[in-house]
Amino acid sequence: MVFATHYSADRMNDANGNSLGIPGFKVTANAVVPRLVWVPGVKLLGGDLVTHAVAPLVNLTVSAMGASQSKSGLGDVTAGAGIGFHHSPKLHSALAVDLVLPTGRYDKNDMANIGRNHLTVEPVYALTYVDPQGFNGDLRIGYLLNQRNKDTDYTSGNEFHFDYAAGWGLGNGWTIGIGGYVRQQVGLDKQAGVKLANSKTSGIAIGPNIKYDSGKGWFVTAKWQFESKVKNGTEGNALWLKAVFPL
């Protein structure tokens, strides 16, 4: 599986969702993200053991106040394991735990960083319904348990998020629909162990998506998502392309 994404934003919002009005602010990120999934054939709790690893290759540019910086390289690698369940030919689910590892380059004095410099643990639940000639739905729920950035003694609050998609199979391999995400930070950030008021982040996104399934084990998906109601973060849009194929 390989993802490719382009993200751009020219707005940074405050804790009330209002633009900070930073002169010349812009963020542009491009990434190619290989994801390797391995099913070793081990049964566990009535399901199949699944492992995966994600290694994003990132190019990031941040501009503001007449200054600009770019970085390229390996971002934060994700590795995880879980159990996949096949409830019927159309309905599938999975329970997993992912680790987001601080492998991306980071400097607390830089504008642009392709890593967050801290470990994140994420329990995940995913549910998928696939019908080539009817309703299709995807739901992925995660809870981010953020650890301390040792270089800044800063800990981002834990965050709940879910990604969703709903579409309709046209019967010829094509599915069209909409998708996006909802995210809400549930705990305050901490600096040197002190909670910071008005530090929670949140936001939503929605946009169209289209999928083509070859019926031969590979498929491709494209989606375009527009962010809104973002608090304490950038607000922009993202284009995603995904290709899934067996090895």
N, C-alpha and C positions, 0 to 999 in steps of 0.2 A: 504494500500500500504506500502511495506517495501523495502528499498534499503540496499544493503551492498556494501562497496567499500574498495579496497586496493590501496593505492597510495605510490609510492616510487620514490625518486630522489636523485642522487648523484652529481648534478651539480647546482651551483648558478651562474646566468649570470649577467653581468653588463648592463649599458644603451645601449651598442652597440650589445648586444647578445653574447658577448664573456664570456667564463667561467672565474670566479674569481680565480679558482685554489685553493680553500680553502682546506687545508690538512684534510683528514678524514671526509669531509662533507657528510652527509646523512640525509635525511628526510624520515620517514616511518609513514604513517597514515592509520589506520583501523577504519571503522565506520559502525555502524548499524543505519539506519535512518528511523524510522517509520513516515509515512505521513498520516494524517487523512483528508479526503475530505468529506464535508457535503453539500448536495444540498437540501435546505429547501423547495423547491417547490414554490418559489416566482419568478414571472415573472418581468423583469426589462428591459426596452428599447428593447423589442422583444427577449430577451434571458432569461437564467435561472441564478439566483443568486447562486454563489458558494463561499464557504469559505474553508479554509484549514489551517493546522498547521503542522510544521515539527520540530521534536525534535531529533537532531543527538546525538548519544552516541559514543564518540570518544576516541581512544587511539593514542597518538602522541609521536614519539621519534625523537629528533634532536641531531645529533652528529657533532662535528667540533673541530679541533685543540686539539684533545685528551680528550675533555670533552663531556659529554652526559647527556641528561635529558629526562624524560618521564612524560607524564600527561595523565590521563584518567578521563572521566566524561561527563557531559552534555555540548555540544557545544552551539553555538549561535542558538537560536530558531527562526524560521521564521513563521510568521502568516500573512495571507492575505485574501483578498476578491476580487471577480470579477464577470464578466458576461460571461456565456458560450453560444455560438450560434451553432445551428445545421443546417447548410445550406443545407445539403442533408444527406442521410444515410452514405455517405463516407467522407464528408467534414465538419470539425468542427473548431471553433476558439474560442478564449477567450481573454478578456481584464481584467487586474487585477492590483492591487497595493499590493506589499508585504512589510512587515517590518521585517528586520533582527535585532533581539533584542540582546543586549550585555549580554547574560546569561552565556556564557562560562567563565571558570576560566582564569584570566589574572594577570600577574605581569610583570611590565615593565623591571624588572631586570632578568627575566627568559629567557632561550633559547627557551623553548617549551611553547606555549600558545594555548589553545583550544578555546579561544575566542578572538575577535578583540577589545573589550572594547569600541565600539562605535555603535551607531544606523546607519542603512543603510535603505534608502527608495528606492524601486525599482518598477517603472512602468513596466508592462510586456504585451507583445502581443504574443500569441501562435496560430499556425495554424497546423492542422493535416489532412492528407488525408489517408484513410485506404481502401485498396482493397485486400481481401483475395486471389485473383487470378490475381494480377497485381501490379502496382506501389504503393508504400507507401512512404509518406514523412512527416517529422516533422520539424517545425521551431519554435524556441522560442527566442524572442528578448527582451532584458532587458537593462535598463539604471540605474546604481548604483549611488545613491546620498549619498555619504559618509559624515557622520558627524564627529565632533572632538572627538578624544581620550583625555579625560580630564586629564588622568594621565601623558601624554607625551606632551600635547598641540600640537598634530600632527593631521593633516587632510589629508587623502589620496584623490587624485583627483578623480573626477567622472569618471565612466567607462562604455563604451558601450560594449555589448557582444551579440553574438547569438550562440545558440546551434542548430545543424542540424542533420538530419538523412535521408537517402534515401535507399529504399530497394525494394525487389520484393516478393510478396506473391506467394507461390508455390502451393496454392490450397488445402493443406492438414493440415492447421494450422500453418505451418512454414513460416517465412519471413526472408530473409538474406539480408544484405546490409552493408553500411558504415555510419559512423557518427563522429561527433566531435564538435569543437567549434572554434570561433574566438573572441578574446577580445582585446580591445584597450582603454587605459586610455586617456581621452580627455583633462583633466585639470591637472596642476602640483600639486604635494603635497605641503602642507604648514606646516611650523614649526613656532609656535608663530606668525602666520599671515603672514609670509614671504614665498613667493614662492621659491621652490627649483628647480634649473635647473637640467635637465636630470633625472627627477624623474618619468617619465611616464612608466607604465608597458604595456606589450602587449604579445601576443602569439597565437599560433594556435594548434589544435590537430586534429587527424584523426585516425580512426581504424575500424576494422570490428565489426558488431553486428549481433545477431541472436535472433529471437523472436518465441515463441510458444503460440498460442492462442487456448484455449481449446474449444471455441465456447459455453462455459457454464458460461461466465461472469468473468473468471479469465485468466490471461496470465503471462508469465515470459519472461524476456529479459536479455541477457548478452551482454556486450560490453567491448572492450579493446581499449584504446586510448593512442596514443603516442604524446607527446608534442614536438613542435619545434619552432624555431624563437622567443624564449622567451627573453624578455628584462626586467631587474630589477626583476628577480624572479627565482624560481626553475624550472628546466626542467626535467621531468621524464615521467612516464607512470602510467595509472590507469586502474584497472579492476572493472567493475560495474555489479552487479546483481540486478534485480528488479522483485518483485512479486506484482501483482495487483489483488485484490479480493474484492468482495462486502461483507459488514458486515450485 
